[in-house]
């Protein structure tokens, strides 16, 4: 007699990239409040993010709308960490130009 394995109910499945991304992006107001306490008033009137389904592996801190790879959203802690990091760039990140890539730590170090 064959034994069948019951299907996992949806609640037992790990969250998807999309669910994790939605959760982290929903925390942006809380993160912006935290960062404003460190760096001063948020310099823009809006904030948001776009998570793309493409095959790339970076985030780009465009002003007010960060562009994220889906690969940052494999688990909630790392997802929150990358969102917080990219939001920190909004205060100074792109205002710190570097003469050569060897000096990128000036831009990245602030957000870290």
Buried (B, 14 or more C-beta within 10 A) or exposed (E): EEEEEEEEEEEEEEBEBEEBBBBBBEBBEEBBEBBEEEBEEBEEEEBEBEBEEEEEEEBBBBEBEBBBBBBBBEEBEBBBEBBBBBBBBBBBBEEBEEEEEEEEEEBEEBBE
